[in-house]
Amino acid sequence: MDTTLTAAVLLLGLPPGILCGIDLLSFTTTAQFRGLKDLPLGWHFVFTSETTSLSVRDGFWFHVPTAVTGSIPLIVRKWDTSGGSLLPSDPDSFRVRLPLLWERNLSPYRQSADKETKAETGDWASLTEHVSPRLLGHLTQNEDWKITTASCAKEDRDEIPGLTAEDFGDEERELGMLGIDLKRTWRKGAIGRERTEAALDSSWALNDVVERWQPRNQKDKGEWGSVVLGQMEACFLMVLTVANYSCLEEWKRCVGLVLTCKRAVREKEEWFGTFLVLLRRQMERCEDVEGGLFDLRDEGGAYLKSLLKGFKMTLGKVFEDAEGEQVRKEMEELETFMKSEYGWELGDEFVRRGMLELEDGEQVEMEMEEMDGEDERGEYAPVVVDLADP
């Protein structure tokens, strides 16, 4: 077989019976398994776990380039029994053995050509469109782009007086985040009206994140805001594959930042449309998270539901009827999906008070208060505070 045209990843020394996965596919290893072949172009993530249950998982990112010259793109990792993880190894020393391994021990990336497998691989490609080497280097804080279930960012670690990061027993470096602070969305030194407006509209904070992390080199800049979309993609997939809590918190920060913008929605309409497409794709896969991304059917989904309701109201305020067609269309598609899958109602047109007929025929007036928190009614209504001196 010609092995010069497709990429492969060798995973040597893996114990049989452990969990191994690549992208959205996972399986249990056998004694003959040595890796995967026929890898498609683009980004990939390989992860392992010494048990098939939800335990600590360990994984690494790698990229198969579009233009390949010379030898086959080959990634080699060897199992470290003491640490229970895969460590990098020199690929050149294994090229001589590759033809034999190719035939006997490497499983094809696509085990079959059925529609389900094609959907899995296609979904992965669409979920990694904005991932970049620079972003992964910052997120993982290591050259191997390695991340584990236990990897944690400084802002998500519980602070215990007298203990440092090393005291927690984590050998890897802390994860690198974008520095999003949803409690402070205004510039340093802002006061009065400027600060109030920025607290209600996160547009300045979003632009600040983009300006701080966008590459200075014009050649590497890419589209505006790609760093935020890429961070969303990478963090979501780390929740999906290795159940990393810190990445979930960063994903929530990214979503919270974008969906509380107002002015920027009009200025960057196309970008917000792209964001909504990505969010819908992620929601279509969130059931794959063991234990759930969060309980979308009950109160666990209140955070995202509230953000989406607020963003829908924002679209109605910043655009006239004939404006914002692209972002409105994507919002409608996302809303339709969330309603069909989870029964979410993002509008405010529902009955709050009405008459209920009991079994004996008696009619009583009922009022629903469950939505007061989302709609800022009742005890959740805003309160005007007089700050004037008595």
Residue, then its C-alpha position, 0 to 999 in steps of 0.5 A: m500500500d502507498t503510505t506516502l499520501t496520507a498522515a498517520v499517528l502512532l500511539l505505541g505501547l498503549p495497554p489493551g483495554i484502555l479508552c482512546g479517542i481521536d476528535l469525536l470518535s472513541f474506542t477501547t484499545t486492543a493488543q494489536f492497536r498501534g495508531l491511526k492512518d488516513l488522517p484528514l487534513g486539519w486539526h486533531f485531538v487524541f486523548t486516552s484514559e486508563t479506564t473507560s469510565l469518566s476518570v482523568r483523561d490526557g490528550f494532545w493536539f496536532h495538525v495535518p498540513t494542507a501542503v505536504t512535500g517529501s515524507i508522510p506526515l507522521i506523529v509518534r507518541k509512546w505510552d509512559t507507564s509511570g505517568g499514564s500518558l503519551l509522550p512525544s517521540d522522534p518519528d524518523s526512527f519509526r519510518v522504516r517500520l511504517p509499511l508493516l505497521w500500516e498493514r497490520n496495526l493501524s486503524p483507518y480514521r474512518q472505519s466505515a463510509d456510513k453517514e454517521t461516520k461522515a457526520e462525525t468527521g464533518d462536525w469536527a472540521s466545522l468545530t475547529e475552523h478558528v483554532s490556530p497554533r498561537l491560540l493552542g500554545h497560549l491555552t495549553q502553555n506548552e509546546d506539545w499542546k497537551i492538556t488533561t482533565a485536571s489542567c486548570a487556569k489561575e482564575d478558576r482555581d480555588e484560592i487556599p491561603g498559603l498554597t501555590a499551584e505547585d502544592f496542588g500536585d499539577e505538573e503541567r503549567e496553568l492554562g492560559m485564558l483570554g482574561i475576560d472579566l464579565k464583572r468589569t467590562w469598562r476601560k480602566g479609569a472610566i467613570g459616570r455615564e461611560r462606565t454605566e453604558a459599558a456595564l450594560d453593553s460589553s462591546w468595549a470589552l469584546n473589542d479590548v479582548v480582540e485588540r489584545w490577542q489579535p496578532r500584530n502581524q498583518k499576514d497572521k491576523g485573519e478575520w476580526g475576532s477569530v481569537v474569541l471564536g477559536q477559544m470558544e472552539a478549543c475550550f468546548l472540545m476540551v470539555l467534550t473530550v477530556a471534561n476539563y472544568s476550567c475550559l467550561e468556565e472559559w467557554k461560558r465567559c466567551v459566550g457571556l461576553v459576546l451575547t451581552c454586546k449591543r453596539a458591536v452587533r451593528e458594527k460587526e453583524e457578519w461576525f455575530g452571525t458566524f458566532l451564532v452558527l458556531l454556538r448552534r453547532q456546539m449545542e448540537r453536540c453538547e449531549d456528547v459531554e458525559g454528565g451534560l455540558f449543563d442541564l439544558r432542560d432544567e435550571g442548569g441551562a438558565y445561564l445560557k437561556s437568559l443570555l439568548k433571551g437578552f441577545k434576541m431583545t438586543l437584535g430587536k432594538v439595534f436593527e430596524d425591521a429590514e436590517g440585520e438579516q444575516v444575524r437575525k436568520e442565524m438567531e432564528e435557526l438557533e432558537t428553533f433548535m433550542k426549542s425543538e431539543y429542549g423546549w426553550e421559549l426565548g420570547d416573552e409572549f406566553v401566558r403569565r396569569g389565567m384561570l385554572e379549572l379544578e377537578d370539581g369544576e371550581q375555577v381559580e386564578m393562577e399566576m406563573e412566577e417561574m420566569d420572573g428571574e429571567d424577565e426581571r419581574g417581581e422580587y427580581a425587578p431592578v431597584v432604583v437607589d437614591l444615592a443623594d446625601p440625606 
